[in-house]
Amino acid sequence: MTRAETTPSPAERLRLETRQLHAEVERAGIMRPLLRGELGRPGYCGLLRNLHEIYCALEGALRRHATKPDVAPIVLPELFRTDALREDLAVLHGEHWPRLLPVPATRRYVARLHEIEHGDAALLVAHAYVRYLGDLSGGVIVRGIVAGSLGLGSGPGLRFYDFGGEHGARQLAERLRRGIDAACSAASIDAVVAEAQDAFRLHARLFEELAA
């Protein structure tokens, strides 16, 4: 076999080397009642409010570094969730949703994203992988759970999970994987993997704090 046949791509390395952490985060804190359909509207709005802070920081950084070769391939505006989260919060909580305060773990997460933006922006790839591929892979299932548990049907309040249906989500996921492969050089992938692992740990703390 050649080296190309035996060495996983950057996107595949991220999947393989974060798989255990990903599984743990899916069961952490607020995710347990969410996936069981037992999370009420206040708790769900708290989750969206904290995610809004994270996406604002991430997507602002992606836009500001969109011309850099180690970031540009993962800048896919169709994935951006800030506006969708804002609309869902307005529907589910009302116009005063910005008064909901982020938990400390979210503030630490946002601080880390700002640190990366002003330091090694290539590490934004790790956070794009953790957030967007998670949204794309589980969004259809979570949308159905949330719609049922909050009585939303197919109406407003679910834009966060709208990627154009299952087919659209699969296409976006494949584009993001190709973008990750293009953005990550052999020299940077180790750092990106380590950052993605830390991002999952930050999510675990976030979900535990939201549950508390």
C-alpha positions in Angstrom: 0.0 0.0 0.0 1.1 3.6 -0.6 1.2 6.2 2.1 -1.9 7.9 0.6 -3.8 4.7 1.0 -2.9 4.1 4.6 -3.0 7.7 6.0 -6.5 9.0 6.9 -7.5 12.3 5.6 -7.7 15.3 8.0 -11.5 15.0 8.2 -11.2 11.3 8.9 -8.5 11.8 11.6 -10.8 14.3 13.3 -13.6 11.8 13.3 -11.5 8.9 14.6 -9.6 10.9 17.2 -12.6 12.6 18.7 -15.1 9.7 18.5 -15.0 8.8 22.2 -15.3 12.4 23.3 -18.1 13.0 20.9 -20.0 10.0 22.3 -19.5 11.3 25.9 -20.7 14.8 25.0 -23.9 13.5 23.5 -24.8 12.1 26.9 -23.5 15.1 29.0 -25.7 17.3 31.1 -28.6 19.0 29.3 -28.3 16.7 26.3 -29.8 13.7 28.2 -33.2 15.3 28.8 -33.1 17.0 25.3 -32.6 13.7 23.5 -35.3 12.0 25.7 -37.8 14.7 24.8 -38.0 15.9 28.4 -36.4 19.3 28.1 -38.9 22.1 28.6 -39.0 25.4 26.7 -37.0 27.4 29.3 -34.2 24.9 29.3 -34.2 24.7 25.5 -34.1 28.5 25.1 -31.1 28.5 27.6 -29.3 26.1 25.3 -30.0 28.1 22.2 -28.9 31.3 23.9 -25.6 29.9 24.8 -25.1 28.4 21.4 -25.9 31.8 19.9 -22.9 33.3 21.8 -20.6 30.6 20.4 -21.8 30.9 16.8 -21.5 34.7 16.9 -17.8 34.4 17.9 -17.1 31.5 15.5 -18.8 32.9 12.5 -17.4 36.4 13.0 -13.9 34.9 13.1 -14.5 32.8 10.0 -15.7 35.9 8.1 -12.7 37.9 9.1 -10.3 35.2 8.1 -12.2 34.1 5.0 -9.4 35.0 2.6 -6.7 32.9 4.4 -5.9 29.6 2.6 -6.0 27.6 5.9 -9.5 28.9 6.7 -11.2 29.8 3.4 -12.2 26.2 2.4 -14.4 25.8 5.5 -16.2 29.2 5.2 -19.6 28.0 4.0 -22.2 30.7 4.7 -25.0 28.1 4.2 -23.8 26.5 7.5 -23.9 29.7 9.5 -26.4 29.5 12.4 -26.3 32.9 14.1 -29.4 34.3 12.3 -31.3 31.1 12.6 -30.7 31.0 16.4 -31.8 34.6 16.7 -35.1 33.8 14.9 -35.8 30.7 17.0 -35.1 32.5 20.2 -37.4 35.3 19.2 -40.2 32.8 18.5 -39.7 30.6 21.6 -38.7 33.2 24.2 -39.7 36.6 22.8 -38.0 39.8 22.1 -36.1 39.9 25.4 -34.1 36.7 24.8 -30.8 38.6 24.9 -31.4 39.1 28.6 -30.7 35.4 29.1 -27.2 35.2 30.5 -24.6 32.8 29.2 -23.1 30.3 31.6 -19.4 30.5 32.5 -18.5 27.7 30.2 -19.8 29.6 27.3 -17.8 32.7 28.2 -14.7 30.5 28.4 -15.5 29.0 25.0 -16.0 32.4 23.4 -12.8 33.6 25.0 -11.0 30.7 23.4 -12.4 31.5 20.0 -11.3 35.1 20.3 -7.8 33.8 21.3 -7.6 31.6 18.2 -8.9 34.4 16.0 -6.0 36.7 17.1 -3.5 33.9 17.2 -3.5 30.7 15.1 -6.7 31.2 13.0 -6.1 27.8 11.3 -7.5 26.2 14.5 -10.9 27.5 13.6 -11.2 24.4 11.5 -11.5 22.3 14.6 -14.5 24.3 15.9 -16.2 24.3 12.5 -15.8 20.5 12.5 -17.2 20.1 16.1 -20.2 22.4 15.7 -21.3 22.1 12.1 -20.8 18.4 11.5 -22.6 17.8 14.7 -25.5 19.9 13.6 -25.6 18.3 10.2 -25.3 14.7 11.4 -27.8 14.9 14.3 -30.0 17.8 13.3 -32.8 15.9 11.6 -33.2 13.7 14.7 -33.0 16.5 17.2 -35.4 18.7 15.2 -38.0 15.9 15.4 -37.5 15.5 19.1 -37.7 19.3 19.8 -40.7 19.7 17.6 -42.6 17.0 19.4 -41.6 17.8 23.0 -42.3 21.6 22.6 -45.4 21.1 20.4 -43.9 23.0 17.5 -45.0 20.7 14.6 -43.4 22.0 11.4 -43.9 25.7 12.3 -41.5 28.4 13.4 -38.9 27.9 16.1 -36.9 25.2 14.3 -34.7 27.1 11.9 -31.5 26.1 13.7 -31.9 22.6 12.2 -32.9 23.7 8.7 -30.2 22.6 6.2 -32.5 21.9 3.3 -33.6 18.5 4.5 -31.6 15.3 4.7 -30.2 15.5 1.2 -29.1 19.1 1.7 -27.5 18.2 5.0 -25.6 15.3 3.4 -24.3 17.6 0.7 -23.2 20.3 3.1 -21.5 17.7 5.3 -19.5 16.4 2.3 -18.5 20.0 1.3 -17.4 20.7 4.8 -15.3 17.5 4.9 -13.6 18.4 1.6 -13.0 21.9 3.0 -11.4 20.5 6.1 -9.1 18.4 4.0 -8.2 21.3 1.9 -7.5 23.6 4.8 -5.4 21.3 6.9 -1.8 20.8 5.9 0.2 17.9 7.2 1.9 20.3 9.6 -1.4 21.7 11.1 -3.6 18.6 11.5 -2.1 17.5 14.8 -2.9 20.9 16.3 -6.4 20.9 14.8 -7.2 17.5 16.2 -6.0 18.5 19.7 -8.1 21.7 19.5 -11.2 19.7 18.4 -10.7 17.4 21.4 -10.6 20.4 23.7 -13.7 21.8 22.0 -15.6 18.7 22.9 -14.4 19.0 26.5 -15.7 22.6 26.5 -19.0 21.4 25.2 -19.2 18.8 28.0 -18.7 21.6 30.6 -21.3 23.8 28.9 -23.9 21.1 28.8 -23.3 20.2 32.5 -23.5 23.8 33.6 -26.8 24.2 31.6 -28.2 21.1 33.3 -27.3 22.5 36.7 
